[in-house]
């Protein structure tokens, strides 16, 4: 699979977030957060700075989900990525 242009194929990472005081955030609290974590599966032909296996945070309001070879992936654009870890 090779995305074209500025598209990036990712697998989302489900996180459990804990506050500084040690409390875990609920699923509802997590849904209110704007950004989500993902692992890059493949980056598009015009994406020079984001590589396969990069751990990223992206704007979860953008992108869409596809099933490719019976696996679920999220497709985003390069400009939806806010942090590469």
Backbone as numpy.savetxt, mean C-alpha at the origin, in Angstrom:
# Nx Ny Nz CAx CAy CAz Cx Cy Cz
3.70 -10.44 -14.26 2.85 -9.27 -14.26 3.74 -8.04 -14.26
3.43 -7.08 -15.11 4.19 -5.84 -15.18 3.23 -4.68 -15.35
3.07 -3.84 -14.32 2.21 -2.66 -14.47 2.83 -1.65 -15.45
1.98 -0.94 -16.11 2.39 0.02 -17.13 2.34 1.44 -16.55
3.29 2.26 -16.98 3.28 3.67 -16.59 3.58 3.89 -15.12
2.78 4.71 -14.47 3.00 5.13 -13.08 2.25 4.26 -12.06
1.73 3.10 -12.50 0.99 2.23 -11.58 1.93 1.33 -10.79
1.50 0.98 -9.57 2.26 0.10 -8.68 1.30 -0.95 -8.14
1.73 -2.21 -8.17 0.94 -3.32 -7.62 1.47 -3.60 -6.23
0.57 -3.61 -5.23 0.99 -3.85 -3.84 0.11 -4.89 -3.17
0.63 -5.46 -2.10 -0.14 -6.27 -1.16 -0.26 -5.43 0.09
-1.48 -5.24 0.57 -1.65 -4.45 1.78 -1.17 -5.23 3.00
-0.68 -4.50 3.98 -0.21 -5.09 5.23 -1.15 -4.64 6.33
-1.77 -5.60 6.99 -2.65 -5.27 8.11 -1.80 -5.07 9.35
-1.94 -3.92 9.95 -1.13 -3.57 11.12 -1.99 -3.48 12.36
-1.38 -3.80 13.49 -1.97 -3.50 14.78 -1.18 -2.32 15.32
-1.85 -1.20 15.51 -1.16 -0.03 16.02 -1.39 0.11 17.51
-0.33 0.43 18.21 -0.38 0.58 19.65 0.02 2.01 19.99
-0.71 2.62 20.91 -0.38 3.97 21.35 0.85 3.92 22.26
1.41 5.09 22.55 2.57 5.15 23.44 2.29 4.57 24.82
1.03 4.65 25.25 0.67 4.12 26.57 0.40 2.61 26.54
0.48 2.00 25.34 0.34 0.55 25.24 -1.04 0.07 24.82
-1.97 0.97 24.53 -3.31 0.57 24.10 -3.32 0.30 22.60
-4.00 -0.78 22.20 -4.14 -1.09 20.78 -5.33 -0.32 20.21
-5.17 0.20 19.00 -6.27 0.90 18.33 -7.26 -0.11 17.78
-8.55 0.22 17.84 -9.58 -0.67 17.33 -9.60 -0.61 15.80
-10.33 -1.55 15.21 -10.49 -1.56 13.75 -11.13 -0.29 13.25
-12.08 0.23 14.01 -12.74 1.48 13.62 -11.74 2.64 13.63
-10.89 2.69 14.65 -9.86 3.74 14.71 -8.90 3.61 13.54
-8.55 2.38 13.19 -7.62 2.15 12.07 -8.25 2.62 10.75
-9.56 2.41 10.60 -10.24 2.82 9.37 -10.26 4.34 9.21
-10.14 5.08 10.31 -10.15 6.53 10.23 -8.79 7.10 9.84
-7.75 6.29 9.88 -6.42 6.76 9.48 -6.37 6.87 7.96
-5.74 7.90 7.47 -5.73 8.17 6.03 -4.77 7.27 5.27
-3.69 6.87 5.91 -2.65 6.13 5.19 -2.59 4.68 5.64
-2.20 3.82 4.71 -2.14 2.39 4.96 -0.78 1.87 4.50
-0.36 0.76 5.06 0.94 0.18 4.74 0.80 -0.91 3.68
1.79 -1.01 2.82 1.77 -2.04 1.79 3.17 -2.47 1.39
3.24 -3.61 0.72 4.49 -4.16 0.21 4.41 -4.16 -1.31
5.39 -3.57 -1.97 5.38 -3.46 -3.42 5.65 -4.83 -4.04
4.73 -5.27 -4.90 4.88 -6.52 -5.63 5.59 -6.25 -6.95
5.16 -5.22 -7.66 5.79 -4.77 -8.91 5.53 -3.30 -9.09
6.52 -2.58 -9.62 6.31 -1.16 -9.93 6.27 -0.98 -11.44
5.58 0.07 -11.86 5.34 0.31 -13.28 6.58 0.69 -14.07
6.42 0.73 -15.37 7.52 1.02 -16.28 8.06 2.43 -16.13
7.28 3.35 -15.58 7.70 4.74 -15.41 7.84 5.13 -13.94
8.17 4.18 -13.07 8.32 4.44 -11.64 9.77 4.17 -11.25
10.61 5.21 -11.25 12.04 4.99 -11.01 12.45 4.83 -9.55
11.69 5.37 -8.60 12.15 5.44 -7.21 11.53 4.41 -6.27
10.59 3.64 -6.75 9.93 2.63 -5.91 10.16 1.27 -6.55
10.74 0.37 -5.79 11.15 -0.93 -6.31 10.36 -2.07 -5.68
10.43 -3.22 -6.31 9.83 -4.44 -5.78 10.35 -4.69 -4.36
9.46 -5.13 -3.48 9.74 -5.45 -2.07 9.94 -4.22 -1.19
9.73 -3.00 -1.71 9.76 -1.81 -0.86 8.54 -1.84 0.06
8.74 -1.42 1.29 7.68 -1.28 2.29 7.24 0.18 2.21
5.96 0.43 1.97 5.48 1.79 1.73 4.26 2.13 2.57
3.97 3.41 2.69 2.70 3.92 3.16 2.07 4.67 2.00
0.76 4.46 1.78 0.08 5.09 0.66 -1.28 5.61 1.12
-1.83 6.54 0.34 -3.14 7.12 0.62 -4.20 6.09 0.28
-4.87 5.55 1.30 -5.81 4.46 1.07 -7.09 4.90 0.36
-7.31 6.20 0.23 -8.51 6.68 -0.46 -8.38 6.51 -1.98
-7.18 6.22 -2.44 -6.94 6.07 -3.87 -6.63 4.60 -4.18
-6.64 4.26 -5.44 -6.32 2.91 -5.85 -7.55 2.03 -5.96
-7.33 0.81 -6.39 -8.41 -0.15 -6.55 -7.85 -1.55 -6.36
-8.75 -2.51 -6.16 -8.36 -3.89 -5.91 -8.61 -4.73 -7.14
-7.69 -5.64 -7.41 -7.83 -6.58 -8.53 -7.47 -7.98 -8.05
-8.04 -8.98 -8.69 -7.64 -10.36 -8.44 -6.88 -10.82 -9.66
-5.61 -11.19 -9.45 -4.74 -11.66 -10.53 -4.20 -13.02 -10.11
-4.40 -14.02 -10.94 -3.98 -15.39 -10.61 -4.49 -15.83 -9.25
-5.77 -15.52 -8.98 -6.46 -15.91 -7.76 -5.90 -15.27 -6.48
-5.12 -14.20 -6.62 -4.59 -13.47 -5.48 -5.09 -12.03 -5.56
-5.38 -11.44 -4.40 -5.89 -10.07 -4.35 -4.74 -9.08 -4.20
-4.73 -8.06 -5.07 -3.73 -7.01 -5.04 -4.42 -5.66 -5.05
-3.72 -4.65 -4.58 -4.17 -3.28 -4.68 -3.30 -2.57 -5.70
-3.92 -1.80 -6.58 -3.21 -1.06 -7.62 -3.31 0.43 -7.26
-2.16 1.08 -7.15 -2.13 2.52 -6.84 -1.25 3.22 -7.87
-1.26 4.54 -7.85 -0.37 5.32 -8.70 0.82 5.78 -7.87
1.90 6.07 -8.53 3.13 6.49 -7.84 2.88 7.68 -6.91
2.07 8.64 -7.33 1.85 9.83 -6.51 0.98 9.57 -5.28
0.43 8.35 -5.11 -0.31 7.98 -3.91 0.62 7.53 -2.79
1.87 7.25 -3.12 2.86 6.80 -2.12 3.37 8.03 -1.37
3.34 7.95 -0.02 3.79 9.09 0.78 5.10 8.80 1.50
5.40 7.53 1.79 6.64 7.18 2.49 7.13 5.81 1.99
8.43 5.71 1.74 9.08 4.43 1.49 9.97 4.15 2.69
9.74 3.01 3.35 10.51 2.68 4.55 11.84 2.03 4.17
